[in-house]
Amino acid sequence: MQRYYVPDHNWFESEVSLTNEDAHHIIRVMRQQVGDQLICNHPNGQAAICTISEIDDKKVIVQVDEWLEADNELPINITIVQGLPKGNKLEMIFQKGTELGATAFQIFEADRSIAKWDTKKADSRYKRYHKIIKEASEQCHRNKMPELKQVDSLQNIIASSQGYKHILFGYEEEVNNKEAHTLGKALQQVNLGENILMVIGPEDDFSKEEVELLKANQATSVRLGKRILRTETAALYALASLSYHFEEMER
């Protein structure tokens, strides 16, 4: 059953209004009719089976039939802070990261980022990234869509990280360190419901100054396996590890 994420202002008790791209998708792509069912997700994480009661060219009205109890979110909250990579790697990180359970994403232009953030194209990029996250959330039946935060400096991100119990960063130098603090060891210190800030460097890893900044703010460097990972793989490795640790191990 197709799932749609509907903004709060489109919910009216037991009636929901779907507009814009969602309405187009229902009418033109899915070719649904009055009486057909779909799932609507509220921003608070609740989802409901709904029946279409009215269709016009720009709007679809549905009635809530049944609220669902399934919770498909990770039992911890993890924000991926990604050093700006080159090419289309961000799209892969947002899509697959959404499927793997990320709570939020934030980009920073790292000292060693090859690509540069073009502020003139920021609006169109955010719209593209938001669409990717939305479609991935629908596909994997997330209760909530991950938040896409505004691009900021690493210094500002760390300075505003008081709400995170744990700050981790995947550091390439840990791969050859016999006394490395592994991600597995770090996760043993995390309890259900806590917030994690996971910082991933760009293609050429963190600069010395960035590492000093992170460590000065009680961030823990961790090894993400024994192999050197591409930047677009590192965040996904961390998310998959968290999913296994907190969901499949049934902690």
N, C-alpha and C positions, 0 to 999 in steps of 0.2 A: 504494500500500500504506500503510495507516494506521500512524502512528508514535506511540510512547509513551515518555515520559521516566520511567525507573524509578529510584528511589533506591537507593543503594549496598547497603543492608541487604537488598534483595530479590533480589540476584544471588547465585547459588550455583553457581559454576563454569559448567557448560553449561546450567543451569536457571534460569529467571527466574520470579518470582511477581508478578503484577499484581493489585492490590487497589483498594479504595475506588472513586473515580470512574473510574479506568481500567478496572477490571473491569466496572463498570456500563455503560460506553460500549461495551466489546467485546460484552457479552452482550445488552444491551437495545437499544442504538442500531445497532451494526454487525451484530448478530445472527450473529456468527461461531460456527463449530462446531469441534470437534476435527478437526485436520488442516488448518485454514486457517492462512494465514501473516500475519504483521505484523512491524513493525520496532520493536526496543527500543533506546533510547539509554541508555548508561551515563553517570553524571555526569562521567567522565573524557573524554567527547567521542567515545568509540567507539560505533558502532552496528552492530547485527546483525539479519539476517533470522532470524526465529524461527517455529516451528510450534507451534500449540496442541496440548498433549497431555492437558490435563485442565481441566474447567470445573465449578465449583459455584456456588452463589448469590452468594458473596462473594469468589471468588478464581478467577484464571485462571493456569494453569501452562503455560509454553512452554519449548521446547527450542531452544537456539542452533544454527542450521544453518550460517550463514556470516557472518563479520565483513566489514563493508563498508569500503572504503578511501576513499570520498569525503570531502573536507574542505570544508565549506560556510561556514567561518568567515572573517571578514575577516583579512587578514595582519597587522593591527595591533590593539591592544586599546584600545577607547575607552569611557570611562565618561561618560555624560551626567548632568551635575549640573543639575537643572532647578529654577528658581525656581517656587515653588508658584503655579500658575495657578488661575483660577476655573472653576467648572462641571466638566464631564467631560473637559476637555482632557488630563488626565494619561492617561486610558484610551487616547486616540488616540496619544499620544506613546509609551506602552509598546507598544502593538500594532504600529504602523508602525515604531517604532525597533527593535523586535525583528526585523522583516522586513528592515530595512536593515543589520543586523549589529552593533548595540550590544552591548558586552560586559557592561555593568552600568548600572543607573540609581540615582540618588540624588536625593532631594528636599530643598530647603531653603526655609524660610519667609523670603523676601526682605523687605527694608525696605519695598518698594513692592508687596508681594503684597496683592491685594485680598482673596483668600480667606485663611482661617486654618486651620491644621492642628488638627483636633479629636482630641485624644488619646483621648477616650472611644470614638471610632469607629475608632481606628487598626487594631485587630485585624481587623475586618470589611473595612476598606479594603485592607489588605495581602493578605487572602485573595482579594479580588476582583481586585486588580492581578496577583497571582501567577497566577491562573487565566487572565487575559488574555495574560500573557507565555507561559505554557505552551502555550496553544492556538495562539498565533501562531508559536511555535517549531516546533510539530508541523506546522502548515500549510506553512511555508516550508523544512522539512527542515534545521533548524539542527542542528549536532553537539552544541552546548551551549545550555542555557537561560541567558539573561542573568540576572545576579544583581540582585535588588532589595534595596538597602541601606536601613538605617533612616534615617528623617528626622533631619537634624542641622542645626546652624547653619553658615553659610558659613565662619565663622571656624574652626570645628572641622574642617570638611572640608579646608580649605586647610592647616591645621596638620598633618593626617595624610596629606598628599599626596606624601610623600617617594618613593613607588614610581613616580611618574609622571615620565617624561622631559620631557613637554611639558604645560603648562597654558595653555589658550586660553579666551577668552571673547568671545562675539559681542556687540559693543557698537554700539548704534544710532548713536552719534555718529560712527563711522567712515564711515558712508554718505556724508556730505558732506565728508569729509576727502580732499583731492586727493593727500595723501601716505599714504593709508590702507594699513595692512598687511593685505593680502587673505588670505583663507583659503588660496588657492592658493599664495601665497608661503610661508605658514607650513608647509604640507604638504611643501614642498621640503626642509625641514629634518628631516623625520621619516623614520626608517629602518624597514624591515620588522621586526615583532616588538616595537616599542616601545609604551609606554603613553601614552595621551593622556587628559587630563582636560578635557572640553569643558563649560564653564559657560554656561548660558543664563538670562537674566533673565526676570522675570515680565512681565505686560502693559505696565507702565509703565517697563520697563528697570531697570537698576541705579541705586542711589543713588550719590551722590558718594563716600560713605564706603566702599561696597562696591568701587567702582572703585579707590580708593586702596589698599584691603586687597589686592585681586588684584594690582595692579601692584607693591606692596611685596613680594610673594611671587613675583616673576619670572613672573607670568602675562602673556601677550601678548594684547592686544585685537585682534580681527580683524573685517574686514568680511565679512558674509555676503551678497554680491551688492550691487547698486546700489539695491535697493528695501528699504523698511522691511518686515520680516517680522513676522507674528504670532508670539507665543511658541511656539505649538504647531508652527509651520512651521520655526522656526529650527533646532531640533535635527535635524529630518528633512533639512533642507537640508545641514547639516554632515555627516550620515551618508551621504547620497547622494553628496556631493562626495568623501568619503573612499573610498567604494566605487569610484567612477569612477577616482580617482587611483591607487589601489593594486591594483585588480582589472582594470578594463577597459583601463587603460593598460599593464598587465602589467609593472609595475616589478620 
